[in-house]
């Protein structure tokens, strides 16, 4: 593994968990080595298995965040939303149920645990689902940083949508302002006291995606939620898997006022910061107006925008994400490290 991939001898580094190239290299070189099942090799947000005339979609994730409670959410809401969103990104908006494993450190506050559980229940209610089974483990004091949630989910889809489905000519949509989650967590962690309503966007998106799919149908070619690594990593992965290039128009990318101020103050690119309540959609031009209208009619999609386009590519252009600044274009590159540890 190269130095670019975040290797440090034969040890795992934080870069391997940042959601970019280093993490993909780790997964491919170890966890997918020798894999023969097509669902494993696809490496999407989940696995899709035939289920009568529909598809059964499965996904799993582990969630850690510091601080555990942050403006706009907490680790419980994050765990439920993350799983629901991974299912929704593959078209599985009907979530049959979730599992939850809670690993908690000795001495952790029971009141905090009740608060986390309440958050999970509320997020499940929003998504129209339930936690149907789970497990609890307690670690000795000092063996764990507070609490870790490991969650899995199962849903059904009429049509599986893959993040590798982009086609030349597609329009690229984002469902709202970007960077809010990562910036809100950073501000809370550092107690920066930034003015404005800087809150995480963490939310279950299956209702929003259901509306988009109803409006766009098969014209929606690809979807992905820009979590770890942000928009830059998500678009790079989508472009590489589809063998295309993407042009992102900087002036069209929606930012909240508080998010813009925080990113400028901290010198952090909002395109490289995690989101937990946004989605990227590759849509055929014929369906763009209908899908945008459906997104904007939903409370979670009011600031949905057309932000870019997909182009045929050859050679080194394959997988390129180009930012059009209005004065020229530059290639967006994934970070090898994570500027905000423990945000999802």
JOKALIN-V163719 format. One record per residue. N is the residue number from 0. RES is the residue in one letter. SS is DSSP state (h for helix, s for strand, l for the rest). PSI is psi in whole degrees, -180 to 180 (* if undefined). OMEGA is omega in radians with two decimals (none if undefined). Layout:
# JOKALIN-V163719
<<N & RES & SS & PSI & OMEGA> <N & RES & SS & PSI & OMEGA>>
This chain:
# JOKALIN-V163719
<<0 & X & l & 137 & -3.06> <1 & X & l & 166 & 3.08> <2 & X & h & -33 & 3.12> <3 & X & h & -32 & -3.11> <4 & X & h & 3 & 3.04> <5 & X & l & 12 & -3.12> <6 & X & l & 146 & 3.05> <7 & X & s & 86 & -2.99> <8 & X & l & -130 & 3.13> <9 & X & l & 32 & -3.09> <10 & X & s & 150 & 3.01> <11 & X & l & 139 & 3.09> <12 & X & l & 169 & 3.10> <13 & X & h & -29 & 3.13> <14 & X & h & -29 & -3.14> <15 & X & h & -13 & 3.12> <16 & X & h & 13 & -3.00> <17 & X & l & -6 & 3.09> <18 & X & l & 5 & -3.11> <19 & X & l & -149 & -3.06> <20 & X & h & -39 & -3.11> <21 & X & h & -41 & 3.14> <22 & X & h & -42 & 3.13> <23 & X & h & -38 & 3.10> <24 & X & h & -40 & 3.11> <25 & X & h & -48 & -3.12> <26 & X & h & -46 & -3.08> <27 & X & h & -38 & -3.05> <28 & X & h & -23 & -3.10> <29 & X & h & -61 & -2.97> <30 & X & h & -23 & 3.10> <31 & X & l & 0 & 3.13> <32 & X & l & 120 & 3.13> <33 & X & l & 3 & -3.14> <34 & X & l & 138 & -3.14> <35 & X & l & -19 & -3.12> <36 & X & l & 131 & -3.09> <37 & X & h & -29 & 3.12> <38 & X & h & -36 & 3.09> <39 & X & h & -43 & -3.11> <40 & X & h & -26 & -3.13> <41 & X & h & -31 & 3.09> <42 & X & l & 46 & 3.10> <43 & X & l & -163 & 3.11> <44 & X & l & -15 & 3.13> <45 & X & l & -173 & 3.10> <46 & X & s & 141 & 3.13> <47 & X & s & 124 & -3.11> <48 & X & s & 141 & 3.12> <49 & X & s & 138 & -3.07> <50 & X & s & 83 & -3.02> <51 & X & l & -128 & 3.10> <52 & X & l & 13 & 3.10> <53 & X & s & -169 & 3.13> <54 & X & s & 137 & 3.02> <55 & X & s & 122 & -3.08> <56 & X & s & 130 & -3.11> <57 & X & s & 143 & 3.05> <58 & X & s & 159 & 3.13> <59 & X & s & 152 & -3.11> <60 & X & s & 157 & 3.02> <61 & X & s & 144 & -3.05> <62 & X & s & 131 & 3.03> <63 & X & l & 146 & 3.12> <64 & X & l & 144 & 3.07> <65 & X & l & 120 & 0.05> <66 & X & l & 160 & -3.12> <67 & X & l & -35 & 3.07> <68 & X & s & 128 & -3.08> <69 & X & s & 164 & -3.12> <70 & X & l & 120 & 3.11> <71 & X & l & -6 & -3.12> <72 & X & s & -167 & 3.10> <73 & X & s & -179 & -3.05> <74 & X & h & -30 & 3.12> <75 & X & h & -48 & 3.10> <76 & X & h & -37 & 3.13> <77 & X & h & -45 & -3.09> <78 & X & h & -44 & 3.14> <79 & X & h & -47 & -3.10> <80 & X & h & -41 & -3.12> <81 & X & h & -43 & 3.14> <82 & X & h & -46 & 3.13> <83 & X & h & -40 & -3.10> <84 & X & h & -37 & 3.08> <85 & X & h & -40 & 3.07> <86 & X & h & -45 & -3.11> <87 & X & h & -35 & -3.13> <88 & X & l & -18 & 3.09> <89 & X & l & 8 & 3.10> <90 & X & l & 0 & -3.12> <91 & X & l & 81 & -3.11> <92 & X & l & -16 & 3.06> <93 & X & s & 103 & -3.04> <94 & X & s & 115 & -3.07> <95 & X & s & -36 & -3.14> <96 & X & s & 163 & 3.13> <97 & X & s & 155 & 2.92> <98 & X & s & 155 & -3.12> <99 & X & s & 122 & 3.00> <100 & X & s & 126 & -3.12> <101 & X & s & 119 & 3.09> <102 & X & s & 116 & -2.97> <103 & X & s & 146 & -3.12> <104 & X & s & 140 & 3.02> <105 & X & l & 132 & -3.14> <106 & X & l & -6 & 3.13> <107 & X & l & 143 & -3.08> <108 & X & l & 129 & 3.06> <109 & X & h & -35 & 3.08> <110 & X & h & -41 & 3.10> <111 & X & h & -38 & 3.13> <112 & X & h & -41 & 3.08> <113 & X & h & -39 & 3.13> <114 & X & h & -42 & 3.11> <115 & X & h & -45 & -3.14> <116 & X & h & -40 & 3.10> <117 & X & h & -39 & 3.09> <118 & X & h & -41 & 3.12> <119 & X & h & -42 & 3.14> <120 & X & h & -42 & 3.14> <121 & X & h & -41 & 3.11> <122 & X & h & -39 & 3.07> <123 & X & h & -42 & 3.13> <124 & X & h & -43 & 3.11> <125 & X & h & -37 & -3.09> <126 & X & h & -8 & -3.12> <127 & X & l & 39 & -3.11> <128 & X & l & -175 & -3.11> <129 & X & l & 155 & 2.88> <130 & X & s & 119 & -2.99> <131 & X & s & -16 & 3.06> <132 & X & s & 166 & -3.10> <133 & X & s & -169 & -3.10> <134 & X & s & 154 & 3.13> <135 & X & s & 134 & 3.05> <136 & X & s & 144 & 3.08> <137 & X & s & 128 & 3.11> <138 & X & s & 154 & 3.10> <139 & X & l & 153 & 3.11> <140 & X & l & 131 & -3.14> <141 & X & l & -11 & 3.14> <142 & X & l & -8 & -3.09> <143 & X & l & 149 & 3.14> <144 & X & l & 74 & 3.05> <145 & X & l & -90 & -3.06> <146 & X & s & 144 & 3.05> <147 & X & s & 136 & 3.10> <148 & X & s & 128 & 3.05> <149 & X & s & 122 & -2.98> <150 & X & s & 144 & 3.04> <151 & X & s & 161 & -3.13> <152 & X & s & 158 & 3.09> <153 & X & s & 137 & 3.12> <154 & X & s & 174 & 3.12> <155 & X & s & 146 & -3.13> <156 & X & s & 145 & 3.03> <157 & X & l & -34 & 3.13> <158 & X & l & 131 & 3.13> <159 & X & l & 129 & 3.07> <160 & X & l & 130 & -3.09> <161 & X & l & 146 & 3.10> <162 & X & l & -12 & 3.13> <163 & X & l & 13 & -3.00> <164 & X & l & 7 & 3.14> <165 & X & l & 143 & 3.10> <166 & X & l & 146 & 3.08> <167 & X & l & 135 & -3.09> <168 & X & l & -17 & 3.12> <169 & X & l & 149 & 2.96> <170 & X & s & 149 & -3.13> <171 & X & s & 122 & -3.14> <172 & X & s & 149 & 2.96> <173 & X & s & 144 & -2.97> <174 & X & l & -2 & 3.11> <175 & X & l & -167 & -3.07> <176 & X & l & 144 & -3.04> <177 & X & l & 153 & 3.04> <178 & X & l & -4 & -3.01> <179 & X & h & -41 & -3.08> <180 & X & h & -55 & -3.09> <181 & X & h & -41 & -3.14> <182 & X & h & -38 & 3.12> <183 & X & h & -40 & 3.12> <184 & X & h & -43 & 3.12> <185 & X & h & -45 & -3.13> <186 & X & h & -40 & 3.13> <187 & X & h & -41 & -3.11> <188 & X & h & -40 & -3.09> <189 & X & h & 0 & -3.11> <190 & X & l & 51 & -3.05> <191 & X & l & -22 & 3.13> <192 & X & l & 38 & -3.14> <193 & X & l & 139 & 3.11> <194 & X & l & 157 & -3.13> <195 & X & l & 168 & -3.09> <196 & X & l & 74 & 3.12> <197 & X & l & 101 & -3.09> <198 & X & l & 153 & 3.08> <199 & X & l & 150 & 3.09> <200 & X & l & 9 & -2.98> <201 & X & l & 123 & -3.10> <202 & X & l & 150 & 3.02> <203 & X & l & 131 & -2.99> <204 & X & l & 7 & -3.03> <205 & X & h & -33 & 3.09> <206 & X & h & -42 & 3.12> <207 & X & h & -45 & -3.13> <208 & X & h & -37 & 3.09> <209 & X & h & -43 & 3.13> <210 & X & h & -41 & 3.13> <211 & X & h & -44 & -3.13> <212 & X & h & -35 & 3.09> <213 & X & h & -34 & -3.12> <214 & X & h & -37 & -3.02> <215 & X & h & -22 & 3.14> <216 & X & h & -134 & -3.10> <217 & X & h & -9 & 3.08> <218 & X & h & -13 & 3.01> <219 & X & s & 109 & -2.99> <220 & X & s & -27 & -3.07> <221 & X & s & 149 & 3.08> <222 & X & s & 149 & 3.06> <223 & X & s & 141 & 3.05> <224 & X & l & 129 & -3.06> <225 & X & l & 78 & -3.09> <226 & X & l & -116 & -3.12> <227 & X & l & 131 & -3.11> <228 & X & l & -11 & 3.04> <229 & X & h & -161 & -3.09> <230 & X & h & -40 & -3.11> <231 & X & h & -50 & -3.13> <232 & X & h & -42 & -3.11> <233 & X & h & -46 & -3.14> <234 & X & h & -39 & 3.11> <235 & X & h & -45 & 3.14> <236 & X & h & -43 & 3.13> <237 & X & h & -43 & -3.12> <238 & X & h & -43 & -3.14> <239 & X & h & -43 & -3.09> <240 & X & h & -32 & -3.13> <241 & X & h & -12 & -3.12> <242 & X & l & 37 & -3.10> <243 & X & s & 177 & 3.00> <244 & X & s & 153 & -3.13> <245 & X & s & 137 & 2.99> <246 & X & s & 120 & -3.14> <247 & X & s & 127 & -3.11> <248 & X & s & 110 & -3.01> <249 & X & h & -41 & -3.07> <250 & X & h & -21 & -3.10> <251 & X & h & -15 & -3.08> <252 & X & l & 119 & -3.09> <253 & X & l & 133 & 3.06> <254 & X & l & 142 & 3.00> <255 & X & l & 155 & 3.13> <256 & X & h & -43 & -3.13> <257 & X & h & -39 & 3.12> <258 & X & h & -41 & 3.12> <259 & X & h & -45 & -3.14> <260 & X & h & -43 & -3.13> <261 & X & h & -41 & -3.12> <262 & X & h & -37 & 3.11> <263 & X & h & -41 & -3.14> <264 & X & h & -41 & -3.05> <265 & X & h & -10 & -3.11> <266 & X & l & 33 & -3.12> <267 & X & l & 130 & 3.13> <268 & X & l & 118 & -3.13> <269 & X & h & -19 & 3.10> <270 & X & h & -16 & -3.10> <271 & X & h & 10 & -3.05> <272 & X & l & 144 & -3.06> <273 & X & l & 147 & 3.00> <274 & X & l & 148 & 3.12> <275 & X & l & 14 & 3.10> <276 & X & l & 32 & 3.14> <277 & X & l & 158 & 3.11> <278 & X & l & 149 & 3.01> <279 & X & s & 134 & -3.10> <280 & X & s & 133 & 2.98> <281 & X & s & 119 & -2.96> <282 & X & s & 136 & 3.05> <283 & X & l & 141 & -3.09> <284 & X & h & -32 & -3.10> <285 & X & h & -22 & -3.06> <286 & X & h & 1 & -3.04> <287 & X & h & -49 & -3.08> <288 & X & h & -43 & -3.11> <289 & X & h & -42 & -3.12> <290 & X & h & -42 & 3.10> <291 & X & h & -42 & 3.13> <292 & X & h & -41 & 3.13> <293 & X & h & -41 & 3.13> <294 & X & h & -46 & -3.06> <295 & X & h & -20 & 3.10> <296 & X & l & -12 & -3.13> <297 & X & l & 143 & -3.12> <298 & X & h & -31 & -3.11> <299 & X & h & -2 & -3.08> <300 & X & h & 20 & -3.05> <301 & X & l & -27 & -3.13> <302 & X & l & 27 & 3.06> <303 & X & l & 146 & -3.05> <304 & X & s & 152 & 2.96> <305 & X & s & 117 & -2.98> <306 & X & s & -6 & -3.09> <307 & X & s & -172 & -3.07> <308 & X & s & 159 & -3.09> <309 & X & s & 138 & -3.04> <310 & X & s & 150 & 3.02> <311 & X & s & 148 & -3.08> <312 & X & l & 154 & 3.08> <313 & X & l & 153 & 3.06> <314 & X & h & -131 & -3.08> <315 & X & h & -15 & 3.13> <316 & X & h & -21 & -3.12> <317 & X & l & 124 & -3.13> <318 & X & l & 2 & -3.12> <319 & X & l & 139 & 2.99> <320 & X & s & 115 & -3.08> <321 & X & s & 131 & 3.10> <322 & X & s & 118 & 3.06> <323 & X & s & 109 & -3.07> <324 & X & l & -7 & -3.02> <325 & X & l & -18 & 3.12> <326 & X & l & -6 & -3.11> <327 & X & l & -176 & -3.13> <328 & X & s & 144 & 3.03> <329 & X & s & 151 & -3.11> <330 & X & s & 131 & 3.06> <331 & X & l & 132 & -3.13> <332 & X & l & 139 & 3.09> <333 & X & l & 147 & 3.04> <334 & X & l & 145 & 3.04> <335 & X & l & -25 & 3.11> <336 & X & l & 174 & -3.13> <337 & X & l & 118 & -3.12> <338 & X & l & -18 & -3.09> <339 & X & l & 85 & -3.13> <340 & X & l & 148 & 3.05> <341 & X & l & 65 & 3.09> <342 & X & l & -3 & 3.10> <343 & X & l & * & none>>
